[in-house]
Amino acid sequence: MKPLHYLTLVLLILALIIALVPQNTTRPYKLSAEQLLAEIRTGTQFVIPDEVADKIIQKDPSIQLIDVRNPREFDMFSLPGAINIPLQDILSEGNVEILNQGTKMNIFYSNGSTEANEAWLLTRQLGYQNNYVLQGGLNYWMETILNPTKPGSGASSDEIARYDFRKAASMALGGGDVSASAAPVSASSSSTPKPGVVPVKKKKKASGGC
């Protein structure tokens, strides 16, 4: 998909979300549409599959994978350690402690990127931090991590190193047939650096009122 077409699609999704979510809410929005658009253009909400695979393999306790598909799809297949919060439940009061916190790096995912990106848009509009999106979703995960394509003879050293990592990750995560001698290695340093986890200061609820 061309960048212009992708941006147009994201803007349409953003407009639909803003139109559908109730205006009168006990958790008022903190970011405007213009601020969200600025963040969308940078693409910093996306985490590449290689980085996620490396964190899963290393049993990194700083991440929390959040599957925003429906429970039936989640039960059929999910990433290791993931929890299920369907997209329609993202704004549920019971999920605030999970989504608005400063301890873990939440990574939303769905089959593609659309629903996960919608979850990110909603949480960012509420001012929540530490929420990200698995780039390409499970479809891209299957293609790059579980079933990586071996590069051609003229591939660069970076492409070969990336394939070696993905082949080892596939073995560790139950993907296709790979060499038993391969071992997981750290993901490429080319992954986009993410902001550090910032603790969220909890405010005391005002007494009285509605």
Phi and psi restraints in degrees (value plus and minus 20) as a CYANA .aco file:
   2 LYS   PHI     -87.9   -47.9
   2 LYS   PSI     127.4   167.4
   3 PRO   PHI     -72.8   -32.8
   3 PRO   PSI     -60.3   -20.3
   4 LEU   PHI     -85.2   -45.2
   4 LEU   PSI     -62.0   -22.0
   5 HIS   PHI     -85.7   -45.7
   5 HIS   PSI     -59.7   -19.7
   6 TYR   PHI     -83.6   -43.6
   6 TYR   PSI     -65.3   -25.3
   7 LEU   PHI     -81.9   -41.9
   7 LEU   PSI     -60.5   -20.5
   8 THR   PHI     -81.3   -41.3
   8 THR   PSI     -62.4   -22.4
   9 LEU   PHI     -83.4   -43.4
   9 LEU   PSI     -64.1   -24.1
  10 VAL   PHI     -82.4   -42.4
  10 VAL   PSI     -61.5   -21.5
  11 LEU   PHI     -84.1   -44.1
  11 LEU   PSI     -59.2   -19.2
  12 LEU   PHI     -84.4   -44.4
  12 LEU   PSI     -61.4   -21.4
  13 ILE   PHI     -83.4   -43.4
  13 ILE   PSI     -64.6   -24.6
  14 LEU   PHI     -79.6   -39.6
  14 LEU   PSI     -64.8   -24.8
  15 ALA   PHI     -82.9   -42.9
  15 ALA   PSI     -59.5   -19.5
  16 LEU   PHI     -85.7   -45.7
  16 LEU   PSI     -62.8   -22.8
  17 ILE   PHI     -82.1   -42.1
  17 ILE   PSI     -67.2   -27.2
  18 ILE   PHI     -81.8   -41.8
  18 ILE   PSI     -55.7   -15.7
  19 ALA   PHI     -92.9   -52.9
  19 ALA   PSI     -54.7   -14.7
  20 LEU   PHI    -106.1   -66.1
  20 LEU   PSI     -50.5   -10.5
  21 VAL   PHI     -95.2   -55.2
  21 VAL   PSI     113.7   153.7
  22 PRO   PHI     -76.1   -36.1
  22 PRO   PSI     124.5   164.5
  23 GLN   PHI     -97.3   -57.3
  23 GLN   PSI     -61.3   -21.3
  24 ASN   PHI    -106.9   -66.9
  24 ASN   PSI      84.0   124.0
  25 THR   PHI    -156.2  -116.2
  25 THR   PSI     130.6   170.6
  26 THR   PHI     -95.4   -55.4
  26 THR   PSI     -31.3     8.7
  27 ARG   PHI    -139.8   -99.8
  27 ARG   PSI      63.5   103.5
  28 PRO   PHI     -81.9   -41.9
  28 PRO   PSI     128.4   168.4
  29 TYR   PHI     -87.7   -47.7
  29 TYR   PSI     122.3   162.3
  30 LYS   PHI    -131.0   -91.0
  30 LYS   PSI     -35.4     4.6
  31 LEU   PHI    -136.2   -96.2
  31 LEU   PSI     118.8   158.8
  32 SER   PHI    -103.3   -63.3
  32 SER   PSI     149.1   189.1
  33 ALA   PHI     -80.6   -40.6
  33 ALA   PSI     -56.0   -16.0
  34 GLU   PHI     -86.3   -46.3
  34 GLU   PSI     -60.1   -20.1
  35 GLN   PHI     -86.5   -46.5
  35 GLN   PSI     -60.8   -20.8
  36 LEU   PHI     -84.1   -44.1
  36 LEU   PSI     -61.4   -21.4
  37 LEU   PHI     -80.8   -40.8
  37 LEU   PSI     -59.8   -19.8
  38 ALA   PHI     -82.0   -42.0
  38 ALA   PSI     -59.4   -19.4
  39 GLU   PHI     -91.2   -51.2
  39 GLU   PSI     -58.1   -18.1
  40 ILE   PHI     -81.0   -41.0
  40 ILE   PSI     -60.7   -20.7
  41 ARG   PHI     -84.4   -44.4
  41 ARG   PSI     -48.7    -8.7
  42 THR   PHI     -98.8   -58.8
  42 THR   PSI     -46.7    -6.7
  43 GLY   PHI      51.1    91.1
  43 GLY   PSI      -3.0    37.0
  44 THR   PHI     -92.6   -52.6
  44 THR   PSI     -27.2    12.8
  45 GLN   PHI     -96.8   -56.8
  45 GLN   PSI     -35.7     4.3
  46 PHE   PHI    -107.2   -67.2
  46 PHE   PSI     118.0   158.0
  47 VAL   PHI    -137.5   -97.5
  47 VAL   PSI     108.2   148.2
  48 ILE   PHI     -91.4   -51.4
  48 ILE   PSI     130.5   170.5
  49 PRO   PHI     -75.9   -35.9
  49 PRO   PSI     -56.2   -16.2
  50 ASP   PHI     -78.8   -38.8
  50 ASP   PSI     -63.2   -23.2
  51 GLU   PHI     -86.3   -46.3
  51 GLU   PSI     -61.4   -21.4
  52 VAL   PHI     -86.1   -46.1
  52 VAL   PSI     -63.4   -23.4
  53 ALA   PHI     -79.9   -39.9
  53 ALA   PSI     -63.6   -23.6
  54 ASP   PHI     -81.3   -41.3
  54 ASP   PSI     -62.5   -22.5
  55 LYS   PHI     -87.1   -47.1
  55 LYS   PSI     -56.9   -16.9
  56 ILE   PHI     -85.3   -45.3
  56 ILE   PSI     -67.1   -27.1
  57 ILE   PHI     -82.4   -42.4
  57 ILE   PSI     -60.8   -20.8
  58 GLN   PHI     -99.0   -59.0
  58 GLN   PSI     -19.9    20.1
  59 LYS   PHI      33.2    73.2
  59 LYS   PSI      25.2    65.2
  60 ASP   PHI     -85.4   -45.4
  60 ASP   PSI      96.9   136.9
  61 PRO   PHI     -96.8   -56.8
  61 PRO   PSI     -24.3    15.7
  62 SER   PHI    -105.9   -65.9
  62 SER   PSI     -22.1    17.9
  63 ILE   PHI    -134.1   -94.1
  63 ILE   PSI     133.1   173.1
  64 GLN   PHI    -154.7  -114.7
  64 GLN   PSI      93.9   133.9
  65 LEU   PHI    -102.9   -62.9
  65 LEU   PSI     109.9   149.9
  66 ILE   PHI    -142.6  -102.6
  66 ILE   PSI      92.6   132.6
  67 ASP   PHI    -106.1   -66.1
  67 ASP   PSI      98.0   138.0
  68 VAL   PHI    -118.8   -78.8
  68 VAL   PSI      -7.8    32.2
  69 ARG   PHI     -99.0   -59.0
  69 ARG   PSI     158.6   198.6
  70 ASN   PHI     -95.7   -55.7
  70 ASN   PSI     139.9   179.9
  71 PRO   PHI     -76.4   -36.4
  71 PRO   PSI     -54.0   -14.0
  72 ARG   PHI     -84.0   -44.0
  72 ARG   PSI     -65.7   -25.7
  73 GLU   PHI     -86.3   -46.3
  73 GLU   PSI     -58.0   -18.0
  74 PHE   PHI     -82.6   -42.6
  74 PHE   PSI     -62.4   -22.4
  75 ASP   PHI     -86.9   -46.9
  75 ASP   PSI     -50.4   -10.4
  76 MET   PHI     -91.7   -51.7
  76 MET   PSI     -60.7   -20.7
  77 PHE   PHI    -183.2  -143.2
  77 PHE   PSI     117.2   157.2
  78 SER   PHI    -171.9  -131.9
  78 SER   PSI     143.0   183.0
  79 LEU   PHI     -95.8   -55.8
  79 LEU   PSI     130.8   170.8
  80 PRO   PHI     -75.4   -35.4
  80 PRO   PSI     108.4   148.4
  81 GLY   PHI      59.8    99.8
  81 GLY   PSI     -17.9    22.1
  82 ALA   PHI     -92.9   -52.9
  82 ALA   PSI     133.2   173.2
  83 ILE   PHI    -133.8   -93.8
  83 ILE   PSI     138.7   178.7
  84 ASN   PHI    -127.8   -87.8
  84 ASN   PSI      95.4   135.4
  85 ILE   PHI    -147.4  -107.4
  85 ILE   PSI      74.6   114.6
  86 PRO   PHI     -74.0   -34.0
  86 PRO   PSI     128.0   168.0
  87 LEU   PHI     -72.3   -32.3
  87 LEU   PSI     -59.6   -19.6
  88 GLN   PHI     -88.4   -48.4
  88 GLN   PSI     -32.5     7.5
  89 ASP   PHI    -124.4   -84.4
  89 ASP   PSI     -15.0    25.0
  90 ILE   PHI     -78.0   -38.0
  90 ILE   PSI     -58.3   -18.3
  91 LEU   PHI    -107.6   -67.6
  91 LEU   PSI     -14.9    25.1
  92 SER   PHI     -83.5   -43.5
  92 SER   PSI     118.1   158.1
  93 GLU   PHI     -79.0   -39.0
  93 GLU   PSI     -50.7   -10.7
  94 GLY   PHI     -89.8   -49.8
  94 GLY   PSI     -33.1     6.9
  95 ASN   PHI    -121.0   -81.0
  95 ASN   PSI     -20.0    20.0
  96 VAL   PHI     -80.3   -40.3
  96 VAL   PSI     -64.0   -24.0
  97 GLU   PHI     -82.6   -42.6
  97 GLU   PSI     -48.5    -8.5
  98 ILE   PHI    -100.3   -60.3
  98 ILE   PSI     -61.7   -21.7
  99 LEU   PHI    -108.7   -68.7
  99 LEU   PSI     -45.2    -5.2
 100 ASN   PHI    -135.7   -95.7
 100 ASN   PSI      60.5   100.5
 101 GLN   PHI    -169.7  -129.7
 101 GLN   PSI     148.4   188.4
 102 GLY   PHI    -141.1  -101.1
 102 GLY   PSI       2.4    42.4
 103 THR   PHI    -120.5   -80.5
 103 THR   PSI     -65.0   -25.0
 104 LYS   PHI    -139.4   -99.4
 104 LYS   PSI     138.6   178.6
 105 MET   PHI    -114.0   -74.0
 105 MET   PSI      83.3   123.3
 106 ASN   PHI     -96.0   -56.0
 106 ASN   PSI     115.6   155.6
 107 ILE   PHI    -146.0  -106.0
 107 ILE   PSI      87.3   127.3
 108 PHE   PHI     -95.1   -55.1
 108 PHE   PSI     125.1   165.1
 109 TYR   PHI    -169.8  -129.8
 109 TYR   PSI     134.0   174.0
 110 SER   PHI    -162.9  -122.9
 110 SER   PSI    -184.1  -144.1
 111 ASN   PHI     -85.5   -45.5
 111 ASN   PSI     -63.6   -23.6
 112 GLY   PHI    -133.6   -93.6
 112 GLY   PSI    -165.7  -125.7
 113 SER   PHI    -125.3   -85.3
 113 SER   PSI     -34.5     5.5
 114 THR   PHI     -81.9   -41.9
 114 THR   PSI     -76.8   -36.8
 115 GLU   PHI     -85.5   -45.5
 115 GLU   PSI     -58.8   -18.8
 116 ALA   PHI     -84.3   -44.3
 116 ALA   PSI     -58.3   -18.3
 117 ASN   PHI     -88.1   -48.1
 117 ASN   PSI     -54.1   -14.1
 118 GLU   PHI     -83.9   -43.9
 118 GLU   PSI     -61.4   -21.4
 119 ALA   PHI     -81.8   -41.8
 119 ALA   PSI     -61.6   -21.6
 120 TRP   PHI     -84.5   -44.5
 120 TRP   PSI     -63.2   -23.2
 121 LEU   PHI     -79.5   -39.5
 121 LEU   PSI     -63.1   -23.1
 122 LEU   PHI     -84.7   -44.7
 122 LEU   PSI     -65.8   -25.8
 123 THR   PHI     -88.9   -48.9
 123 THR   PSI     -54.9   -14.9
 124 ARG   PHI     -89.5   -49.5
 124 ARG   PSI     -57.1   -17.1
 125 GLN   PHI     -83.0   -43.0
 125 GLN   PSI     -48.2    -8.2
 126 LEU   PHI    -103.7   -63.7
 126 LEU   PSI     -23.3    16.7
 127 GLY   PHI      69.5   109.5
 127 GLY   PSI     -13.8    26.2
 128 TYR   PHI     -90.3   -50.3
 128 TYR   PSI     125.2   165.2
 129 GLN   PHI    -135.3   -95.3
 129 GLN   PSI     156.2   196.2
 130 ASN   PHI      46.8    86.8
 130 ASN   PSI       2.8    42.8
 131 ASN   PHI    -133.5   -93.5
 131 ASN   PSI     114.4   154.4
 132 TYR   PHI    -158.0  -118.0
 132 TYR   PSI     159.8   199.8
 133 VAL   PHI    -150.5  -110.5
 133 VAL   PSI     113.0   153.0
 134 LEU   PHI     -90.1   -50.1
 134 LEU   PSI      96.5   136.5
 135 GLN   PHI     -81.0   -41.0
 135 GLN   PSI     105.1   145.1
 136 GLY   PHI      60.7   100.7
 136 GLY   PSI     -31.0     9.0
 137 GLY   PHI      44.4    84.4
 137 GLY   PSI    -181.3  -141.3
 138 LEU   PHI     -86.2   -46.2
 138 LEU   PSI     -50.3   -10.3
 139 ASN   PHI     -81.2   -41.2
 139 ASN   PSI     -66.0   -26.0
 140 TYR   PHI     -92.6   -52.6
 140 TYR   PSI     -52.1   -12.1
 141 TRP   PHI     -81.2   -41.2
 141 TRP   PSI     -65.3   -25.3
 142 MET   PHI     -80.7   -40.7
 142 MET   PSI     -61.5   -21.5
 143 GLU   PHI     -91.0   -51.0
 143 GLU   PSI     -61.4   -21.4
 144 THR   PHI    -114.5   -74.5
 144 THR   PSI     -57.9   -17.9
 145 ILE   PHI    -118.7   -78.7
 145 ILE   PSI     -73.3   -33.3
 146 LEU   PHI     -98.5   -58.5
 146 LEU   PSI     -48.2    -8.2
 147 ASN   PHI    -155.5  -115.5
 147 ASN   PSI      43.4    83.4
 148 PRO   PHI     -88.3   -48.3
 148 PRO   PSI     126.1   166.1
 149 THR   PHI    -113.1   -73.1
 149 THR   PSI     107.7   147.7
 150 LYS   PHI     -87.3   -47.3
 150 LYS   PSI     109.7   149.7
 151 PRO   PHI     -87.9   -47.9
 151 PRO   PSI     138.3   178.3
 152 GLY   PHI     -93.1   -53.1
 152 GLY   PSI     156.4   196.4
 153 SER   PHI     -83.2   -43.2
 153 SER   PSI     -45.9    -5.9
 154 GLY   PHI    -114.3   -74.3
 154 GLY   PSI      -4.1    35.9
 155 ALA   PHI     -88.3   -48.3
 155 ALA   PSI     130.1   170.1
 156 SER   PHI     -95.7   -55.7
 156 SER   PSI     146.2   186.2
 157 SER   PHI     -83.0   -43.0
 157 SER   PSI     -53.4   -13.4
 158 ASP   PHI     -85.7   -45.7
 158 ASP   PSI     -62.1   -22.1
 159 GLU   PHI     -84.5   -44.5
 159 GLU   PSI     -59.9   -19.9
 160 ILE   PHI     -86.5   -46.5
 160 ILE   PSI     -63.4   -23.4
 161 ALA   PHI     -83.2   -43.2
 161 ALA   PSI     -59.5   -19.5
 162 ARG   PHI     -84.2   -44.2
 162 ARG   PSI     -62.2   -22.2
 163 TYR   PHI     -84.8   -44.8
 163 TYR   PSI     -61.4   -21.4
 164 ASP   PHI     -80.6   -40.6
 164 ASP   PSI     -61.6   -21.6
 165 PHE   PHI     -83.7   -43.7
 165 PHE   PSI     -66.8   -26.8
 166 ARG   PHI     -85.3   -45.3
 166 ARG   PSI     -56.4   -16.4
 167 LYS   PHI     -83.5   -43.5
 167 LYS   PSI     -63.9   -23.9
 168 ALA   PHI     -87.3   -47.3
 168 ALA   PSI     -59.4   -19.4
 169 ALA   PHI     -84.6   -44.6
 169 ALA   PSI     -59.4   -19.4
 170 SER   PHI     -79.6   -39.6
 170 SER   PSI     -63.1   -23.1
 171 MET   PHI     -83.2   -43.2
 171 MET   PSI     -63.8   -23.8
 172 ALA   PHI     -89.6   -49.6
 172 ALA   PSI     -48.3    -8.3
 173 LEU   PHI    -126.6   -86.6
 173 LEU   PSI      -6.9    33.1
 174 GLY   PHI      60.4   100.4
 174 GLY   PSI      11.7    51.7
 175 GLY   PHI    -105.2   -65.2
 175 GLY   PSI    -168.8  -128.8
 176 GLY   PHI     -89.8   -49.8
 176 GLY   PSI    -199.7  -159.7
 177 ASP   PHI     -87.6   -47.6
 177 ASP   PSI     107.7   147.7
 178 VAL   PHI    -156.9  -116.9
 178 VAL   PSI     146.2   186.2
 179 SER   PHI     -84.7   -44.7
 179 SER   PSI     115.0   155.0
 180 ALA   PHI     -87.8   -47.8
 180 ALA   PSI     -39.1     0.9
 181 SER   PHI    -101.9   -61.9
 181 SER   PSI     -32.6     7.4
 182 ALA   PHI     -93.0   -53.0
 182 ALA   PSI     125.4   165.4
 183 ALA   PHI    -151.1  -111.1
 183 ALA   PSI     126.5   166.5
 184 PRO   PHI     -77.9   -37.9
 184 PRO   PSI     119.9   159.9
 185 VAL   PHI    -148.5  -108.5
 185 VAL   PSI     147.9   187.9
 186 SER   PHI     -86.9   -46.9
 186 SER   PSI     127.1   167.1
 187 ALA   PHI     -85.7   -45.7
 187 ALA   PSI     138.5   178.5
 188 SER   PHI     -78.1   -38.1
 188 SER   PSI     122.4   162.4
 189 SER   PHI     -91.4   -51.4
 189 SER   PSI     -22.5    17.5
 190 SER   PHI     -98.1   -58.1
 190 SER   PSI     -25.9    14.1
 191 SER   PHI     -85.2   -45.2
 191 SER   PSI     127.5   167.5
 192 THR   PHI     -87.0   -47.0
 192 THR   PSI     104.4   144.4
 193 PRO   PHI     -86.5   -46.5
 193 PRO   PSI     122.6   162.6
 194 LYS   PHI    -128.5   -88.5
 194 LYS   PSI     132.3   172.3
 195 PRO   PHI     -81.5   -41.5
 195 PRO   PSI     131.4   171.4
 196 GLY   PHI     -86.7   -46.7
 196 GLY   PSI     138.4   178.4
 197 VAL   PHI     -92.8   -52.8
 197 VAL   PSI     106.6   146.6
 198 VAL   PHI    -131.1   -91.1
 198 VAL   PSI      98.9   138.9
 199 PRO   PHI     -78.5   -38.5
 199 PRO   PSI     121.1   161.1
 200 VAL   PHI    -117.2   -77.2
 200 VAL   PSI     103.6   143.6
 201 LYS   PHI     -95.8   -55.8
 201 LYS   PSI     103.4   143.4
 202 LYS   PHI    -105.6   -65.6
 202 LYS   PSI     109.4   149.4
 203 LYS   PHI    -115.4   -75.4
 203 LYS   PSI     122.1   162.1
 204 LYS   PHI     -91.3   -51.3
 204 LYS   PSI     118.0   158.0
 205 LYS   PHI     -90.4   -50.4
 205 LYS   PSI     117.9   157.9
 206 ALA   PHI     -90.9   -50.9
 206 ALA   PSI     118.7   158.7
 207 SER   PHI     -97.2   -57.2
 207 SER   PSI     130.1   170.1
 208 GLY   PHI      56.2    96.2
 208 GLY   PSI    -192.0  -152.0
 209 GLY   PHI      55.6    95.6
 209 GLY   PSI    -190.1  -150.1
